Amino acid sequence: MKLFSKKIESNYSYLVAKEAPTSFVTEQLQKMIVNLEYANVDGQYKVVQFTSSMQSEGKTTLISNVAYLLATRGKKVLVVDLDLRRPKVNRIYSAINKDGLTDYLLGKIDKKTLIRKSEDNIDYIISGEKTSSIVQILESQKLKDLFEDLKHDYDYILLDTPPVIVVSDALLINRIADGVIFIIAHGQGKKSMVKEAISSLTRNNVPIIGLCMTQDKVTKGKKYGYTYKYYSND
Amino acid sequence: MENQEEKGLSIIELFNLLLKNWLLIGLSTVLVAAIAGVYAFVIATPMYESKSDIIVQVESSSELGYDYTTALRLVPSIAEFMKKDIVLDDVIQTLGLETTMSTAQLRAGLTVTSSNTTFFVYVSYVSDDPEMAKLVADQIVASARKIANENETFSSFKDKISDPTTVAKLGVQTSPNKPLLLIIGVLLGGILGVGIVLVMELTNNTYRTKEELEADFDLQVLGVIPSFEVKEEF
């Protein structure tokens, strides 16, 4: 099991939704998107923050796939890496972590260079050069302004953020987000820790749109249910 | 709040749980069996047993025939007599074991049994040396005969102890019981493994199902995404 998760971690550029569009995983991802779209029927959640209680619960993998599926549904999607400590979004799109958000906020690059486009037509912003003044960056007015501005251009802005328990970054990012999707990896975080993380998020008055369980261990019976057969027939 | 039903394990779930943890159960089985094996084959001193027996002589002391009643009382007395210091000391002296063995040590390996329905007295001696087991078992009988016939105190035993009806043979290994120890090791290891898995399952306080999340948080579960392997088939 541990071997598998290692493999997933090191392969951020693998989009299961793209490579295996008829798989059970993709189907479950689609379901999640439908639920998200229903929850967001009024379009009030433009900036969606993805966070979890701990590291390696599958945030980045989920974001990359959600972004891809939203884009295939004709949504304009922007993925932003706000995990300034352990940036990973650049790995999804196999980009070098250069000329990113921190560089923009320091005035080194302009908005046009900042926003990149992936081959799947998804816009993304990488974290940029590593810095020690992360808190200042996340609290900066310039960052807030940037997102106010970006909101006009996109249907969804997905934020990849650090886990809540480890650092306070996720709570600072909360100020920018319209809503939070909280990720819980199957059988990983202690219940008390997840509860603590969620309650610290709710204190900030930003609505939690919903929870998402990742890395679910599916029994064989569930995995090869009728849906799988149905799709594999065509 | 979770109710009992949700917490319980069905047979299928239990089976799957054990199947999933086969490695742990297997390891524990092999480990404990190996410990048992090392004990049985390496650590434990092999013990050898030699057996001898005698018959208590019955006399026709009256016209009524054989005096069975007295003889039947004699049998346990002689069995008891064979374990007495006077006999054991004589054994030690005759075999020249004064330096290596005390009377108590000799008695520890000695078993004398009789039954109240036969006139036989069975002597068995257990030692880590098969040759010694044979010598002692024979000498017990010989010494008992000698003292019974020569010592005035035991005049009532005179000529009552027969020549050995079974002459002790070279000691036969009786312990450790290697197959039994191995089987016990395998069983204990298996039980231990299953126990560990069950305790781990019962004390697991992480989130593993959508229902657990829904029970603890007043939030929508947007999706349950299975863990997936990265397939690199292109």
Interface residues (C-beta under 8 A of the other chain):
Chain A: F4 S5 K7 I8 N11 Y14 V16 E19 A20 S23 F24 V25 Q28 L29 K31 M32 N35 L36 A39 G58 L62 I181 F182 I184 H186 G187 Q188 G189 K190 K191 S192 V194 K195 I198 I208 I209 G210 L211 C212 M213 T214 Q215 D216 K217 V218 T219 K223
Chain B: N16 N204 N205 T206 Y207 R208 K210 L213 D216 F217 L219 Q220 V221 L222 G223 V224 I225 P226 S227 F228 E229 V230 K231 E232 F234
